[in-house]
């Protein structure tokens, strides 16, 4: 036996550990009968097994406690174990200590287990918490480098639980601790080596599929990283161990684990977090399929690891369903209790007692004696824009945006600095950066401006915890402004900003979280300042200029009560006289300080040009409706309905101003200059913009709706003098009590702080003062249409329609025409089913198999909503309230999409249509008759259960209990006549859809097969002429038969091109296409892929390679007899089928062995059993068929690779000549 064999034998049998434990037991217990003692120990080992053997297993005391090793202070200030290196030292240690550590230095390091010891806590009370003894030094798996003597904390949680961010925050808080993400280590290694290194290329594939990297590679990377931090006080590790096998490796190589934090999160929340993260970061393993596999893997494997630590008393479970700060707080309490001996949970210490405080550099900042203003508002309120204009107007003032400071730091350090990379992830997800990081940045930037005339801080503090930090280090606040916005306004603005700037935190998921955070956390901060008499609320829903005007008025009143000769502000003793009261809305006579010209001053000759007679002829017959109504009158909702139904053009003066400035026209530059100076845009400029827009839209527009215009009489008279007469003023007349009631009700959910009774009263007063002269003026001319708007939305709409119908009738409005000629030859199928019926899923399967173009009216409507158009806004409101969208609207949208795709499709599968009988009839009258209506019939109870389950993760606005009830009721009332109508025409196919997806699909296929056959749909043709002269060999063998290895040898000798249907299928899965997703699901469940699918994929690959090969070796094909026959009918006959014959037992053993390292999703015991059964059932007829044709060559493949190759050569030589 060689030394290598001996070493292997000792390692496998764990003999060094056994000898070490026996020797330690003898020296510690010193039994009289040492032979009997050793026999008893060996009996224990024989009974319990070697897996429980550790050095101290035979030295337990009567009280059940194990002794601890002697400790001595280290030279670096840490507590270290003093390991005896010789037997003499060991015996000497027994004289001074009741405990012992025995290390067999002669045993090779790779054979030794580490010695897990409990943490040693100080028993002597002291003022400062004392750190515990460090963990036992870990024994490296190879080499002479030792792992650092340090604590180890594992942070566990499902993928998407946020464990990495919390681990980073812990490492940032506790100085000297090092954060290691095994996932990041692997991804970095893949990025560095993946493309050029075979091994890491394979690992990259594993990670993308949501599988684990090989254990030895993971632990090697982890240990190498730990060795790079020899002075670390501790390590915080995420992503390892993930299995019980890895746990054993962790104990063997890393050693003692002091604490395990488990972040417990809802599975659906984790999945949504992963998918959202993938959309913003591009991480290859953050796709939906991989995420689901990773979550399933976590439940099946990692939770067992957590159970082991729970049994050992090392596990602390943290509720991960709360805010990031709440989670972090609990993690800190657990950390402090374990390592810093805090007896009672409470506010976590800033740092461990033995290290410098993370915020030690932060001291209360000494501000110059100047004002300090906070500006708050929800995301999308425009607070940063307004503050920039303020500091430009008020010279010497300094603007600090905490958000911009963070984003700047992320841009500079994010990719190269682990801490800032994780903070980047936080910001993208709409979460807060760590408080100490934020405060440090803010203080650092305040110190850069010692000569500032004042500071305006935006975006901070965002919650009461940050407010506490703010008061600790800065404290001073003279006044706080809050820009109040509707949530819908914020979302629309952020959507536009994302398109324009690409800001990382303006994605849809992050926006929703940020808005919710603002309502739950920042509004209490505003309330705090309101109670101190330091809050002013500014209406942020209005035009940017109006908002800025009110800010300037407030700023001047507080800091510059009289127009100053020079801009040297000094803070007033009392910032304002009335607590919680917002400034009055402006009137036309109000002008900010330093405004060069009042807004209503008469224009000069040059200014007259902007609103002169140019274009008068184009607009002289334009139909214009002024729409006026107080806050809470509902005029916005009614305007959307009018635009939707009557096709008028909706113009907003605010939108026109912003577009002009953005376009950079000469007029836009002038306007921008005025706005930057803090001046209001002159009325003549607004009128000019309005006129130009109307001229632009006049050729195609049927009329114009000006919502909220005019706001004062001067605007009205100027418009009619310079542009055209309006048809009438549509006045939504609502009593003040009703408007107040509506606004207060809205205030319960809107988050707007101006939806309170006192503020509402002021807003209504301002409205009446400014608007009543307009109403009086037009009433005198009999041009006011009053609509009693005290009722419901539908009641008001019922009163509006006759007014608008009369106008529409007078001007002859007609629907826009769409040429549907390209659709006449297309086949069309309607798909009908209630919400939650599963019709969308079945449509995907139908499209996949039969090649139709799938059009979902729901998707089309949602895309329209996302567009932000007036129609989109109204559709969003209707969907939230459970109403059906007008049939003409859906039909026009549907026509548009069908015409776009008509030239490239065999037919259309229209999902969710028709929803009303008139809709179906109109479709057939205006486009063409349908082939059939497929109706997915599901009970109301089942649909409701499915929708409520989907609501947990979908994020769809219409997935809530109240809306679901309305939608189901509406569906039943509207759809029943549709089904009855098409049943009478014998064009309805009902499918019972109460079962599983597969059960329903089994019922759908016969229906579609019949329909497809009737309309003559054909598969796509691939020209196989180039393949007629190529030799083709099929290679068949069960999973684990070794056919892949033999194929490589065949290719090398005979020069054939090797095509593996398995590889082709996996490449299709990786493509992320709909087909790829379905194939992945089938492979995971052990099913065979449909033969037509495989044949088409195979044809495509063969044609590509035909010109450069001597022949094809097709591995894993045919899997069914029909597949082989179809191949020969459509392509050519094969030369031979090589069958690698292996017993089921051997194949299973090989696959289970491969599963330890392969990472393949189908290498698990349950799937293997299914695959072997399926293989036998499907492949036996194939072999029999080709044996009868004398084209089968059987090869006994149970031997070694070389033995099998010898047999393979002989078989192939007969056919390859």
N, C-alpha and C positions, 0 to 999 in steps of 0.2 A: 504493500500500500504506500502510495506517495504521500509526501507531506501535505499536498493539496487535498488528497482524499481524506486524510486524517482530520485536517482542519474542517472540512465539510461535514464529516461525521460528527465531530464534537459540536459544531454549530447546530446541526439539525436535531441532535438529541438533547441540546441545551445542557450538556454535561457541566460546563464551567459554572453555570448558575446553580446547579444542584450541589456541586462540591462547595461552592462559596457559602450557600445557605447552611449546609451541614456543619462546616467548620465554624461558622459564626455561632450556630446553636450550641456547639460543644464548648466554645470559649466563654460564652455568656452564662450558660446554665451549669456547666461543670458537674455533670451527673456522676454519681458513684459508679453506676453500671453504664459505661459509655456505649458498650455493644448494644444493650437493650434500648438505649436512647436512640442510637442510629437506626436500629430496626424499626422502632416506632415511627421515626421520621420517614423512613422509606415506605412504610405501610401507608402513611398519610399521603405521600406523593402518589403511590400506586392507586389510592382510592380517589384522590381529587384531581390528579393529572398534573402534567408539567406546566400547563399554562398559568397556574397560580404561583409558581415559584419565584420568590424574590429573596434577596439576601437576608431579610429579617423575619422570614416566615416562621422560624423555629425559636424565636426569642420573645414571645408574648408573655407579659406578666399575668398574674392571677386576676388583676382587675381589668384585663382586656386591652390595656394600652401598650403600644409599642414604644421602646426606648428611642430617644433622639440622639444624634451624634453630638459630640462635644463641639462647642463653637468658640471662635476666637475672632477679635476684631481684625479686619483686613487693613492693609496699608492704604487702601483708597477710601477708607471711611465706611465701607460696607461690612456687614457681618459675614464671615466666611467659615465654612467647615474646615477643620484641620484634619486632613485625611492621613491615617497611619500608613506609612509606606512599607514597613517591615513587620514581621511577627513580634519582634522585641518592642517596637513602638506600640503595637496593638496591646500587648500584655501590660505595658506601662500605663496605657490609657485606662485599663480596667481598674488600676489602683486609685484613680482620681475621678472616675466617672462611673455612673451606673448604666451608661449606655455605650454603644459601640457601633462603629462603622467599619466594615471590613471590605476592602477593595482588592481583588486578586489582580495585582499588577502584572502577573505573568500571563493573564488571559488576554488574548487578542481583543482589541476594543470592539471590533464588529460582532464579537460573540457575547458581549456583556449587556445586561439590562441596566438602565439607570435605576437609582434608588429613590423611589418616590417617598418624600417625607412631608408630614404636615407642616404648615407655616408656624413659626415660633413667634409668639406674641409676648410683649413685655408685660410683666406682672407688677412692675413698680410704677405707681402713678407719677405723672409729671405734667407740667404745664403744657409742654409741647408734645403732640402725639409722636410716638416713636415708631419708626418703620420696623417691619418684621424682618426676620432673618430671610435672606434670599433663598431661592429654591436650590435644590441639589444641582450641581453642574451637570448639564446634559452631555452625554457621550456621543461624539460624532460617529457617523456611520463609516466613515473612511478618512484616511489622512491623520495627521498629527494635530491639526488645529482643533482647539477646544472651543465649545460654545461658551458664550459669556455666562458668568454666574449672575443670574438675574431671575426675577419673577416672570411667570408666563400667565397671561390672561387670554382665554379664547372668547371670541365674540361670535355667536351663532345666530342664525335666523334664516328664514326662507329667502330665496332670491327676490329682490324688490322690497325687503323689509327695512332697508335703510341702515343695515348694520355697519357698512363701511364708513358712512358719514359719522355715525355715533362713535365708532372706534377712533376715527381721526380727531374728533373733538376731545375725546378722552386723552389721546396722546398729546394734543395741543395744550390741554389743561394741566396735565401732570408732567412737569418738565423732567426730561431724562428718560421718559418712556418712549419706545419706538413702535410705531404702527406698521404692520406688515399685512398686506392683502395678497394672499396666494393667487387670487384671481388676477390681480394687476401684474404680479410677477410673471404668471403664465402668459398673459396677453402681451406683455412687453417682450418676452422671449420669442413669442410667435411673430410679433411685428419685426423683430430683429433678424430672425432666422427662417421664418416660415417659408418664404419663396425659394430659398436656396438649399434648405436642409430637409431631407426626406422625413426624418423623424418629426421635426417640428411642423412640417407641412401636414402630417397626419394628425398631430395634436391640434393644429388649427381647425381641421375638419371636425374633430371630436367636440371642441369647444363651441363651434358654430351650431352643432346639432344638439347642444345642451348636455353633452356627456362629460365624463371626468377624464382628465389627463392621467397617464400612468402614474401609479403611486410613487415609484422610485424617482421619477423626474420631479414630481411635486415636492417631496421631502428634501431632495437635493437642492432645489432652488431656495426653499425655505431656510435650510441650514446655512447655505452660503450667504444669504441675506443677513441672518442673525450674526454670523461671524464678522460681518462688516461693521458691527456696532459693539465692540468689545467693552465699552464703558456704559452700556445701557443699564438703567436701573430696572427696566422690565420691558417685556414685549407684549403688545396687544395684537393678536393674530386673528384674521378673519378668513373664512373659506377653507379651514382645515382644523381637525379631520372631518371628512364627510361620510365615512363609513366605519364600521367596526374594525375592518382590516386596517384602515388608515389610523384608527385610534391606537391599535397595537403598535404600529410603526411610530406613532407620535410618542407613546410611552417609552419605546425602545431607544429612539434617537433624541427626542427633545427632553424627556424626563418629566419632572414634577409640573403639574398644572395647578395653579393656586386658586383660580376663579374662572367660572364659565358664565358668561352673560348670554341669555337666550331671548331674542326679541320676537315676541309672539304676535303675528299679524294675520289678518284675514287673508285667505288664499286669493280671493278675487281682487282684493286691494293690491296684493303683491303683483299679480298678473298685470293689472293696469299700470302700476308703477314701472314695470319692466318695459312694457310696450311704449309707454310715454317716453321713457329714457332712451329707448332705441331710436325713436323718431327724432330726438334732438342730438344724440351723441354719435349715432352711427355704429355703436358697438355690435360686432358681428353676431354675438350670442344673445342679443336682445330682440330676436324675432319671436312671434307668437308661438310657433311650434316648439322651438327650443325652450322657451319660457315654461310652457306646460310640462315638458319633459323634466326640466330642472325642478319644478315644484313637486312633481310626482316622485322624483328621485329623492328630494329632500324628505318627503313624508315617509318614504319606504326605508331610507337608510340613515339619514342624519338625525332624525328624531330618536333612533335607537342609541346613537352616540350620546345624545343629550340625556337619555334615560340612565346610561352608565354613570354619567357625572352626577345626576340627581341622586342615584343610589349611594354615591360616594360623598354626598353632602357638599358638592362643589358648585352646584347649579343655582343660579339666580334668574328667575323668569321675569322679564320686563314686558309690560303691556305695550306692544308696538302700534296700537291703533290710535294713539293720542298724538298731540303735537310734538314736533321734534324737541322742543325745550323740555316738555314734561318727561319725555323718554330719557333725555340726557340727565335730567335732575335725578331720576331714580337710579340710573346707572352710576352716577357720581356717589350717591349714598351707599350703594353696594360696594363700590371701590374703596371709599373711605373706611367703611366698617371692616373690610378684610385687611387692608394694608396700613391704615393709620389709626386704628383702634378708637374710632368714634363710637361712644356708647349709645347715643341716641341719634336716629336719623334726623336730619335737618338740612339746612342750607349747606351744600357741599363746600368743603374748603377750597380756597382758590388754588392751592397746590398741596402736594405732600409736604409734611413738615421738614423733610430732609432735603428739599429742593427749593430753588428760587421760585417765587410766585410767578405764574404766567403773566399776571398783570402787575408785577412789582414795579415795572417802569411807569405805570400809570399813577399820576398824582393829580390832585385837584388843580385844574388849569387856572392860571391867573389871567383873566380876560382884561383887556383895556376897558376903561369906563365908557363903553359904547353900548347901544341897544343890541339885543339879540332876539331875532324873530324866528319862530318855527312855522313852516308851511306844511300842512298835511292834506291828504286827499287820497281817494282810492286810486289804484293804477288806472291810467287813462284819463285822469281828471285834468291833466295839463298843468300840474303844479310846477314842474320844472321849467316849462316854457314861460309861465307867468313870472317865476322868480328871476329868470334870465332877463326879462324885460324890466323888472323892478331894479336890478342892480345896474342895468344900463342907464336907467333914468336917474337913479339916486347915486351919484358918483361917490366912489370911495367905499361903498358897501360891498361885501364879499359874499358870494353865493357858494354854499357847500352842499352838494348832493351826495348823500351817503351811497345811494345806488350807483352813481357815476364813479365814485371813488372805488367801490368794490369792483365794478366792471373793468375799470382801468387796471387795477391790480391783477385781476384774473387774466386780462389780455396780455399783461407783461410776464406773468409767472405761471399761468394755468397749466401749460403742457409740460413744463420742466420741474415743477414743484408739486409734490404729492399733496401737500396741504391745500394749496390753492386750486389744484385740480379737483379735489373733493368739494371745496367751496363753490367752484364753478358748477358742479352737479347740483348742489343745493339751490343755487340761484336759478338754474334752468328749470328746476322742479317747483319754483315758486315758494321755496322755503327761505328762512332767514339764515344769514351767515352767523357764526358764533359771536356772542355779544362782546367778548374781550377784543376780538379782531376788529369789529366795527368801531368800538370806542377808541381803540388805539389809532386807527386811521383818521378818525374825526379830530382827535386831539392833535395829532401830528400836523394836520392841515390848518387847524386854528393857529397853531404856533408859527406858521409860515407867514401870518399877516398881522404883525404887531401894530401896524399903523392903520388898521381898518377903521372906517367910520361906523361900521355896524356889520353884523353877520346875519345872513338869512340861511337857515338850515332846512333842507327839504328831505323828506323820507326818513326822519328819525326824531324821536323814538317811535317805534312801531307797536310796542306793547308795554304793559305795565312793568314788566321786568326790565326792559330797556330804559324806561322812564326812571326806574330806581337807579340804574347805572349812570344815567345822564345826571341825575341830581347828585350822585356821589362824586362825580369828577368835574361837572360843569355847573349845574344847578340853575344858572341865570336864564330867565325867560321874561321878556317884556310883553310880548303878545304872541298868540298862536292863531294863525289863520287856517281854516279848513275849507277846501274847495269841494263843494257837495255836488255829486253827480248821481244820476240814475245808473243802475248796473248795466242796463242795455247801452247807454251812452258810452260808458267806459269800455265795454267789449268792442263796440264798433270802432272806437278810436284806436284801441290796441291792435285790432285786426289790420287797420290801415297802416299803423306804425310798423308792424311786423313785415309787411310787404315792402315798405320803404327802407327800413333800416336793418332788418334781420336780427334784431336784438334777441339774445339767447333766452330771455325770460318772457318773451311775448308770444310763446306758443300757446295753443288753446288750453291744454291741461294746466300749464303753469298759471295762466290768467285766471282760470276758475278758482285755483287754490289761493292765489293772491287776493282776489276779491273777497273770498270767504274769510281769509285771515284778517283782512281790513275790518270787516264787519264784527268779527268776534274779538279782535284784539286791539285795533287802533282806535275804534270809536270810544272805548273806555278811557283811553288817554285823552281824547278830545273832551270827554265829560269831566275829567280831572281838571283840565284848564278852565272849563266853563264854570266849574264850582269855585275856582279861584278868581273869577272875573277877568280872565285873560284870553277868552276865546271869541273870535269873530267868524261867523259863517258866511261864506261867499257862494252864491249860486253858480256852480260850474257847468251847468247844462247849456248855458247860453253861448253866444258867439265869443270867441277869444277876446275880441276888443271890448265887449260889454263887461266881461269878467275882469279884464285888466283895468277898465275905468273904475269899477267899484273898489278894486284893490288900491288903486292910486288915491281915491278919495279917503279911504280908511287910513292909508299910510300918512297922507298929508295931515289929516285931522289929529293923528296920534303923535307923530314925530315933528311935524312942521305946522303948528296951529296958525301961524301967520306966514305969508309968502316970504321966504328968506332971501336976503340979498346975496348971500353966498351959501352954498350947500354944505353946511357944517351942522349936522343934526345932533341934538342932545336928547337923551331919553327923558320923557316927562315923568313927573313923580307918580302920577296915576295914569296908566295907559288909556283908560277909558272910564266913563262915568257909570255905565250900565252893564251889569253882568249878563252875559248870554244873549245880548240883543245884537242883531246884525244891522249893518248900515242900510238906510233906505235905498231902494233902487233908484237909479238916476232918472232925472227928467231931462228934457232937451236943453235946459238952460244950464245944467251943471257941466263944468269943465275941470279936468285935473290941473294942478299947479303947472305952470310953464307951458300950457297949451297955447300954441301960437294963434289959433283961430277957433272960435266956437263952432260946434258941429253944424249949427243951423244958419251960419252966416251966409249971405248971398254969394253965389259963385262969381268969380271974375270972368272976363271974356274967354280966357284960355280954358277955364273950368267949364264954361258953357259948352265947349266943344264936346265934352264927354257925354252930355245929355242933350245935344242938339237935335235937329230934325233928321239926321242921317238914319235911314231905315224906317222912316215913319210909314211909308207906303206898305212895307212888308207887314207891319204890326197893326195897321189901322183896323183890320177886321179880326184881330186876335181875340179869343174868348178867354177872359181872365176872371178868376174868382178869388176875392180876398177872403181869407178864413181867420176869424177872430174868436177868441174864447179865453176865459181866465184859467189860472192854474187849477188843474183837476177837472176841467170842463170836458175832457175827452176828445178835444178837437184833433189831436195827433192820430188817435186810433181811427177816427172817421175819415181823416185825410187819406190814410193808407187804403182804406176801403174804396174811396172815390177814385184814387189813382188806379187801383187794381181793376175796378169794374169799368171805368169810363175811359181809361187810356190817356188821361191828361198828363202833361209834363209837370213834374214837381220841382220847384226851384227854391233853394235856400240861400239867402244872402251870405250867411256865414260860410257855406261851402264854396260859393263863388269867390269870396275874398281869399280864402286859403288857396284855391286853385290858381288864381291870378298871381299871387306871390310866389308860389312854387314854380310857375311857368317862367318866371324871370323876365317878363315883358317890361318895357319901359314904365308902363303904369304900375305893374307889379312891384318894380323896384321903388317907385315913389311911395307906394302904399307901405311897403316893408320899412322904408326909412321912417315914415310917420309912426308906424306901430312900434318900432324900436325906440323911438324917442318918448314913447308913452302917450302919444297923441291919439285921439279918436279919428277914425276914418271919416272924412267929410261925407255928408249926405249925398252930394252930387256924384261922388265917386261910386258909392254903392248903387245909386240909380243907373249910372253908366254901365256898370257890370251887369246889372239886371237886364237892361235893355239889350246889351250885346248877346247875352245868353238866350234871350227870347228870339232875337233875330236868327241865331244859329239853329234853334230848334223849330222855328216857324214852318219850314217846308213840310215837315213830317208830323208836326204836333197838331192835335185836335183842340188843344186848349191848355191853359196854365192854371195851376193851383198854387197860390202863394200863402203858405201856412204861417200864421203869426205875423202877417204883413198886411197893412202898415201898422206900426206900433204907436204912431202919433199922427195927428192930423196933417202936419207939414209934409210927412212922407206921402200921404195919400194924394194931396193936391199936387205935389211935384210929379208923382207918377202919372197922374191923368193929364197933366199939362205937357209932359215931355214924351210919354210913351203911348198910352191909349186908355180909353175908358174901361173900367171893370164892368162886368155884367151885373154883379151884385156883391154885397158883403154877406157871407154866410156866418151868422153869429150864433155860436153855441151858448145859449143863455141858461145859466145854472145859478141857483141861489147860493149865497155865501155859506149857509149851514151845510148844504150838500157838498160843495167843493171842499169845505173844511173837513167834513166827515171822510170824504174820499182820500184826501191827502194824509189824514191821520191813519187811516186804514193802510194806505200804502207805506206809511212810515214804519209799520210793524215788520215789514219784510224788505223794504228798499235799502235800508242802511243809510238813507239820507238824513242828515241831522237837521235840515231845515223843514222836515216834515213834523214840526211841533206846533202847538196851537198858537203860541205867541208870534212865531215867524210867519206862519200862514196868514195870520190877521194882517200883518204889515204888507205881505205880498198882494193880498186881495185889495187892500186900500190903494196901493200903487197902481194896480191894474185898472181900477175904476177911474182914478184921477187922470191917467194917460189915455185910456181907450174910449171913455164915454164921449169925448168930443168927436171922435171918429164916427161912432155909431149915430150920434145926433146929426152930423153932417149928411151922412148917406140916407138916413131915415127921411130927412127933409126932401130928398129926391126920390123917395120910394124905391130905394135900392138896397134894402136890408131884408134878408131872409132869416127871421129868427127861428131857431130850432130849440124847443124846450128839451133840454138835455139832462133833466133831473132823473130820468129813468135809466134802464140798463143799456148796455152797448147796443144790443139788438133793437131795443125800442127806439133809440135815437137814430140808428141806421134806417129803420123803417120810415122815419120822418124825413131823413136826408134824401133818400132815393127818389121820391116823387119830384123834389126840387131839382135834382140833377137830371132825372129822366126828361123833364121838361126842357132843360137846357140842351141836353144831348139830342133830343128830337129836333130841336130848332136848328142845330148845326150839322145834323146828319152824320153822326159818328158811325164808322163801320169797322169791323174786325180786320186786322192785317191778314193778307193772303199769303199762304205758303204753298208752293207748287208741290203737289204730292204725286205727280206723274211717275217719278222713280220708284214709288212704292207699289205700283199696281201688280207687279209680278212676284212680289215677296209674299212668303207664307207667314201668317200671323196667328199666334196662339195667345189667348188671354189666360192669366193665372190669377185666381181669386182665392182668398182665404183671410180669415180674421187676423188681427194682430196677435202674434204668438202661435200662429198655425204652423209655422215652420216652412212656409212656402219659399222663403228666400233660400234656405239651405237646399231644398229640393230643386230649385231653379239652377243653383250652381251645378248640381249633379246632372241635370238635363243638358245644360250648356256643355258640360265636359264631355258627355257621351255623344250628343247629337249635333253639336256644332252650331247652335243657334246664337244669335246676339241677344243678350239679356238686357232688358231695359226695365228698371224698377222705378215706377212713378214716385215711390218714396224717396229713392236716392236722388232722382231729378229734382224733387221738391226741396230736399235738404241742401243740394248744391246751390239751388236758387236762394235759399235762406242764407247760406254762407257768402253769397256774392255781395250781401250788404245793400242790395237795391231796395227801393221802396216796396216792390212786390215781395222781396225776400223777408223784409221786416214783418209785413202783414201775415205772410205764410207762417212765420215762426209763432206769432201770437195765436193763430188759428190752431196750429198743431198742439200748442201747450194747453189750449182749452178744449181739445178733443173734437173740434169741428172738422168737417170735410172741406177741402179746398174747392172753389167753384169749378165746375166741369169744363168750362171753356178755357180756363187757365191751364188746367192739366193737359187738355187736348192740344193746345198750341205748343206747350213745352215738349210734349211727346212727339208731335209732328216734326218739330225742329231737329230732335235727336235722331229720329228714324231716317229722315232725308240725308243727314250727315253720313249715316252708316249703310245706306241702301246699296251702294255699289260693291261692298265687300262682304255681304252676308248672304246666307242661304234662307234666312227667315228671322222672325222676331219672336221672342218670348217676353211678353209684357206682364210684369209682375205687379199685382196690386191694382189691376185695371180690368173692367170698369168698376167704379165704386157706386155708381148709380145707373139705372137702366138707360136714362137719357144719354149718359156718357157713352155707353156702348153703341146705342143707335146713332148718335152723332158721329162716332168714330167710323162706323160702317158706311154712313151716308157721305162723309167727307173724305175718307181714305179708301177703304176696301172692306169686304166681308172677311171675318175671321174663320179659321179652319175649325177651331174648337175652344171651349172654355174649360180649363182644368180647375176644379174646385176642391181645395183642401179643407175637408169638413172636420172641425174640432169642437168639442163642447166648450161652453163659455167658462166653466170651472177650470178646465185644463189650460185654456189660453191665459186666464188670469194668473195662474200659478207660474206659468212659463215667463210671462212678462215681469212679474215681481222678482223672479230669480234673475232675469236679465238686467233688471234695474240696478242691481248691486254693482255692476261693472260697466254698463253701457255708456253712461254719461248722457244719454239721449234726453232731451227736454220733455218728451212725451211719455217717458217711462216712470210715472208716479201713479199711486193708487187711484186718486181722484180722476186723473185724465184717462187712465186705463178703463175705468168704469164707463166713462162717457164714450170712449172710442168703441168699446164693445157694443154698447147700445146703438150708437150711430151705425156701426157696421151692419148689425142685424136688420135695422130698419131699411137701410139703403140697398143692401146686397141681395136680400131675399127675392125681390122682383127680378133682379138680374138673372139669378140661377133659374128661376121659373121660366123666364122668357127663352133662354137658350136650351132648356130641357125640351120645351115645346118645339123648338127648331131642330131637336136631336143633335145638338152641338155642345152638350155639357157632359163632362166626364167627372164623376164624383170620386174622391179618394178619401177613405177613412184615415185621418191623420192623428188619431189619439195615441198611436203607438210610438215606438222608437224611430229614429231617423231611418235605420236600415229596413224596418218593417214597412214604413211608408214608401221608401224607395223601391222595395220589391213590388209594391202595388202600382207604382208610377210607370215602371219600365214597360210592362205589357201594353199599357195605353199608348205610350210614346212610340213603341216599336210599330204598333199598328198604324199610327198617324204618319210616322216617318216613311213607312212602306207605301202608304197611300199617296203621299205627295212626291215620292221618288227622290228623296235626298240621297246623295252618293257621298262616299268618303273622298277626301282629297287625293288626287292622283300624284304619285311619285314615279317618274320615268325610270324603270329598272333595266332599260336596254344595256347600259354599261356593265351590268352584272352577268350577262348571259354566258360569257366565256370564263368567268371566274370559277375556281373550284371552291366548294363549300363543305366544311365538316361541322357537324353538330357535336358538342361535348356535353354529356349528361352525367350527373352525379348528385347525390343528396348533399345537403349542407354538411360540411365537415368531411367530405369525401376526398378532398385534396386536389380536385380537378383544376383549381386556379394555379397551383404550383406546377402541375404537369403541363398546363397550357403554355406557361413561360418557356419550358424546355422545348415544346413542340415548335413554338414561334422561332426560337433560336436556331433549331436545326433545319426547319423546312421553309422559313422565310414567309410564313403566313401572317396576316393581320389578325390580331386577337381582339375580338369584340365580346365583352361580357355584358349580358343583358342586365346583370345586377349593377355594374358600374354605370351603364347608361341610365338606369332607373334612378340611381342615387344622384347622378348629375342633374337629372330632371328635378328631383326633390330639392336640391340645393338652389335651383334657379328661382325658387319662390313663386312660381307660376301657380294658377289654380290647380292644374294637373299635378304639379309637384306636391302640393299640400295633400291632395287626395291620395297620391301614391304613398306618401309618408305614413299616413294613417293606416293604410292597408298593410304596409310592411310591418308596422309596429304590432298589428293584431294578428300577424301570421298568415294573412290571406295572399293568394296569388293575384297579380295584376291582370286585368282583362287582356286576352290574347291580341285583340286588334290594336290596343295601345302599344304593346311591346313590339308588334310587327311593324307598325308605322315608324316608331323610334329607331328600330333596327334598319329598316330600309334607308332611312335618312342618313345614318352613319355609313352604311355600305356604299351608297352612291358617292359620298364624299371621298372615299378612299379607293374606289375601284381602279382608278388610273395608275396607282402607284403600288399595287400589291399583286402577289402571285396567287392569292386565294384567301379565304376567310376561315378562321377558326372561331365558331360561335359558341361561347361558353354559357352553360345554363339554359340551353334552348334546344328543342322545344320543351315546354313544361307541361303541355297538354297535347294530345294527338291532333286535335283540330288545328292547333298552332303550327305543327309541322306540315300538315296537309295544306293549310292556307299558304305557308311559306313557299312550298313547292309549286302550288298553283299560280301564285302571284309573282314569284321571282324565278326560281329554277330548282331542279332536283339536286339533292345533296349527294356527295360521294359516299359518305359513311357517317354513322352515328357511333361515337366512341363513348362507351358507358363504363364509368368508374364505379365498380360494385363494392359496397361496404355495408356491413351489418348495421342495424339501427343502434345497437348498443355502442359500437365503436364510434359512430358519428356523434352520438350524444356526449360521450366522454371527451372527444376532441373539441366539441363546441364549448362545453363547460370549462375546459382548460383555456381555450382561446378567450373566453369571456372575461378572464381575470385581467387581461391587458388590452383587449381590442377596442373597448369603448363603443362598439357597434350597438345600436338601439335594439337590434333583433337577437342579440346574444344574451338571452335570459332563459331560465329553465322552462317557464310556461310557454314562451313563444317558440322555443326550440321544439318542444313536444308537438305543438300545432304544425310547425313547418315540416317535421318528419312525417307526420300523418298525412298532411296535404301532398307532400312529395310522392309518397308511396301510392296514394289513390290516383294521382294524376299522371305519374310517369310510367307506371307499369304498362298501360296500354301502348305508350310510345315505343318502348323497347320491343314489345311483342310484335308490333306492326313492322318495325324495321328488321327484326329478325326474320320474319316471313319474306321480306323483300331481299334477304341476304345482304343487308347493308348495316348490320350491327356488329360492332367489335367490343366484346366484353373484356374488361381488365379488372383483375382482382386487386383492389386498392387498399387492402388492409396491412400490407407490408410497409417497409421503409420507402422513403422517397425514391432512392436509387433502384430498388427492386421493382417498384411500380413503373418507373421510367423504362426499364428494360422490356417489360411486357407491353408498354404503350408503343415503343418503337416497332416491335414486331407486328403489332396490329395495324399501325399506320402505313408501314412499308407496303402492305398488300394493296392499299387503296390510293397511295400518294404518287404512284408511278405515272 
